[in-house]
Amino acid sequence: QVQLVESGGGLVQTGGSLRLSCAASGETFSGFTMGWFRQAPGKEREFVGGIRWSDFYIFYADAVKGRFTISRDNAKNMVYLQMNSLKPEDTAVYYCNFWPVSASDPWGQGTQVTVSS
């Protein structure tokens, strides 16, 4: 069974940057579209963006367009989320997972991103 491990979160000031990483063990990302998601306190988990395996086509939620960049390294089985121009409303726990997510896809522990105003 695949295990997803997110890392790279932290505390930054408004306007700062962070780079999140997602590693998989137990199964390769190869052939799968991968997505980033986030869940803010008291809110439902929401989609942030995704990257297709075949042609690296990337798509983003409107809230992060122009500020966040997704990339992947298929050889290393890693997916990344570069976050620039961070805002307090980006504060959340960030997760990676397959896209679209199915009920059987496990979630990792996520990584906390906190943006101070």
Summary of the structure (lengths in Angstrom):
residues: 117
radius of gyration: 13.3
end to end distance: 39.6
largest distance: 39.6
contacts: 340
relative contact order: 0.32
helix: 3%
strand: 49%
